[in-house]
Amino acid sequence: MTKFDLSRRAAMLMGAALPVLTALPVAAQSAPEQDKPMGRANTIKLGAFEITTILGGANVSENPIATFALGEDPAQFEALAAENFIPADRTGGSFTPTLVRTPDALVLFDTGMFPANNAASMALAGIAPEDVTHVVLTHMHGDHVSGLTQGGAPSFPNAQLIVPKAENDYWAANANDAYTTHVAPLIGNARQIADGDEIVPGITAEAAHGHTPGHTTYLVESDGQRLLITGDSFNHYVFSVQRPAWHVRFDIDKDAGAATRQKVLARLAEEKIPFIGYHMPFPALGFIAPNGEASFRFVPATYQFA
């Protein structure tokens, strides 16, 4: 679960009146309905594919050191925040599902918290929930699965659900409200995948365990171009990127989460692969660059994909 810097006023304006939550749901909340859901979408081309990120919601939360820097020196945390022009006492975040349109499929990665917000954002990109052919999960925390169903019915009625098997095994044995309400009713018809499996031609699952036992990233490749959908591999565009060894509260295995975070960031920096991170500043698209020993920096995309 994540947060990027955002003032309370900016959070209220984000996505033209998207909801602001007092706390980021982790794994056990159902999504409340919004009175006036508003949308926001961003589309790029990647080879023959079209990739659209949608803004599904936003939040503001307090005391970020307790989320992104467990056990770290408060003075160091405050210094890092100051160096990056962000407050040390609060963070703002967003939920950013991703749609990948291939010649033969329309694949949605993660489903956010609010089905109505998803639909509003998708509409801006000319997409209806019924158009989605596959729904793929990076993991099963509540802010990634609560948009799977609405009122007990699938939000994407024509889509095949695809989930990492290791992830489903864990939550089936440790079920919470989010899993029971939104995943369990659909899992009987779901396809369960493992590291290296092809989702559809051009999209491959890559294990990135630690945040959760089956957390998975997805490599998208088309016409020699690549992009990595990183899910929650790193949760904050400053704290988790510049200090990836810091433990994150929502990582189920703190040490494995930190090791995976450093591995994914190092790969992105070395191979210069663009990525989409679920909780990065919208449109959640950018690059990772080296930033000294065991440190990296987030470089937001601007006109590279124009």
N, C-alpha and C positions, 0 to 999 in steps of 0.2 A: 504494500500500500504506500502511497506516495504523496508528495506535495511539492509544488514549485513556488517560488516567491510571488506573492500577489497580495496587494493591499485589500482590506475588506471592501473598499469602494470598487476597486478594479474587479474583484471577484463578483460583485453584484452586477457589474456591467458585462462580464464575460459572456460571450455568446448571446448578447442581446437579452439579458434577463434569465440566464440559466440558473438553476437552483443553487443556493449556497447552503452547504450542510455544516452543522456545528461540529461534526466529527466524521472522519472518513470511515465508512463501513468496511469491516474487515472480511468476514466470512459468514455472517449469520443474519443479515438483514434482508428483508424483502424490500423491493423498491416502492416508495410512495409515489402516488401519481402527482403530476404537475398541473396547475390550473391553466397555464398558458405556456406550454412547451415551445421553446424556440430552438432553431437549428443553426449549425455552422458546419461547413464542409470544405475540404481542400483536396484537389485532385491533381495528380502528376502522371506523367507517362514514364514507364520503365520498359524499354524495348517495345514489345508488342502488347504489354500489359498496361492496364490503367489502375492506379492505386489511389484510393480516396480515404482520407481520415475524417472521422465525424466526431464532433464534440458532444459527448453524451451527458455531461454534468460537470459540476465544479464544487469545490469545498474550501473552507478555511478552517485550520485547526491550530491549537496552541501548543507550546512547549515542544518544538521540533527536536531538541536534543534527545528527548526521551523516545523518539522514533528513529532518528537517523544516526545517532552517535551514542549508543548505550555504553555507559561506563567511561566516556571520554571526559577530558578536562573542559569544564565550561568556558574557561578563558580561551582555550584554543578554538572551541566551537564558535564563540562570539567573534573571535578574530577572523576566522574564515568567512563568516557571514558578512562582516564589515568589509572585507577585501572584495567581496562580490556584490556589495551594495544591496544586501537583503537583510531584513530584520532577523534577529536571533530568537525572538519570542513567538513567532507565528509563521505558518506557511500556508500557501494556497495550492490547490491541485486540481487536476481535471481527469476525466475518464475519456480515453480516446480509442474506441474500436476502429478497426481498419478493414476496408473492403478491397479485395484484389480481383479485378475483372480480367480473366484470361479469355482466349478465343472460345472456350467451351464451358466456362464456369464463372460464377460470381461468389467468391469466398469471403466470408466475414470472420475476422479474428476477434474474439471476445465480444461481450454483449452489454457491457456497462451496467448501470443501475436502473435506468429509466426508459422503458420501451417507447414512451411517447416522445421523449427527446431524441432517441435514436431515429424514429420515423421522421421527425421534423428535419433532422440533419440530413438524412438520406434523401428526403424529398428535394432538398436544394441541389443534390447531385443527380437528380432524375432517377432515383432508385426507390422502389417500393420493397417492403419486407418480403413480399411474395416472390420477388426476383432472386433472392438469395438461394443459391443451390447447395452451399455447404456452410456450416457454422463450426469453426475450429476454436478450441480453447487453449490458451497458453497454460492456464491453471484454473483452480476452482474457488478462489477467494470470492466473496460475495459481490465485490464491485466489478467482477469479470463475468459472473454468471446470472445475476439477477434480472438481466434483460432477456434471458432465454424464454421465459414464459410470462404471460400476462393473464391474470384471472384464471389460471389453471390451463390455459391453452398455449401452444407454441407461438412465440412471437414471429417466427420465420417458418411458416407452415409447410413450405416446399423444400426445406433444407435438410440435408443429412447432417447429424451431429457427429463431430469427430473430436475425440478426447485422448490425451495421453493415458495409456493403461495404468502406469504407475501412479498417476495422479488420482484416477478414479478408484484404484484399489485402496489408497490411503483414506479418501473421504468416505468411501462406502463403509470402512471400518471405524471411522471417526466422524460420523455424520453430524452436521449442524443444520440450522434452519435453511441456509442458502442451498446446500446440497439437497436436502430433503424436498424443498419446495420447487426448485428450478431444474435440478439435474436428474434426480432419481426418476421422475416420471418419464424422462426421455431416454434414459441410458439403455433400456432394453433394445432399442433400435439403433444405437450409436455404433460407430466404428471406433475401436480402440487401437491406438497406434503406439509405436516405439521409436526410439532414436534411429534416424536414417530412413524412416518410411516416407514415401512420396504421398503427398496429400492429393494433388492433381499434378499433371505435368508442369514442371517449373517451380514447384513449391515442395520443400523438403523439411521434415521435422528434425530438430537438433536438440538433444537433451541438454538442459541447463538447470539441473536440480540444485536445491538448497533453499531458495525462497519458499518452495513447497517441494514435497518428495518427487513430484513428477513434472515440475515446471519445465516448459519446453519453448524454445525459440523456433522461428521458421525462416528459412532462407528462400528468398524469391529470386528467380533467375529468368531473364528473357533477353534474347539477342545479345548475349555477352554482358549484360548489365545485371548487377546484383543489389539486393537490399535485404537487411535483416530485420525481422519483426521481433523485438527483444522482450516484449511483455514487461514483467517486473524484475528483470535481471538487475537493473539499477533504478532506484526509486525517486531520486531527486537530482535535478540537473546540476546542482553544485555539490551538496554534501556527499551523495553516493558516487559521484563521478570523480571529484577531486580527492576524496578520501574513501576509496572503495573498500579498504580494510576495516573501516568502522562497522560495527555490528548494527543491524537494522531490526527494530522491534518485531516486524511482521515476518521476518525470515524464520521459518520453522526450525531449520538447522542453521544457526548463526554462522558457524565456521564454514560450512559448505556454501552458504549464501555469499559470504565474503570472497571465498576462493572463486566461485563461478563469476561473480561480478567482475573481479580483476581479470579473469580469463576472457570474458566477452568484451570488455573494454579494450584490452590489449589487442585482441583480434581486429576490432573495428578500427583502431588507430593504425595498426600495422598494414592492414589490407585496404584501408581507406574506403570501407563499405558504408554507404549511407544506411541509416536505420530509422525505425519508428519505435519510440518508447511510449508505453501506454500512459505514463504520467508525466511525460515531458511537456514543456509549454506548447500549447496548441500552435501549429498543426502537428506537433510531436515528431517532426521530421528534422534530421540533422546529421551531423558527423561527430566523431570523437577524435581529438588530437592529443598527443602527449603533452604533459604539463609538469615535467620533472619526474624524479624517481617515484614509482608506484602511485602516480597521480595522472589524471587526465582532465580534459576540459570539453565541455559541450559546445559545439559550433552550430547554431541554428541554420537550417537551409534558408536561402534567400531566393536567388533566381537561377540556381543550378539546373533546375528541372523545367525551366520555362520553354 
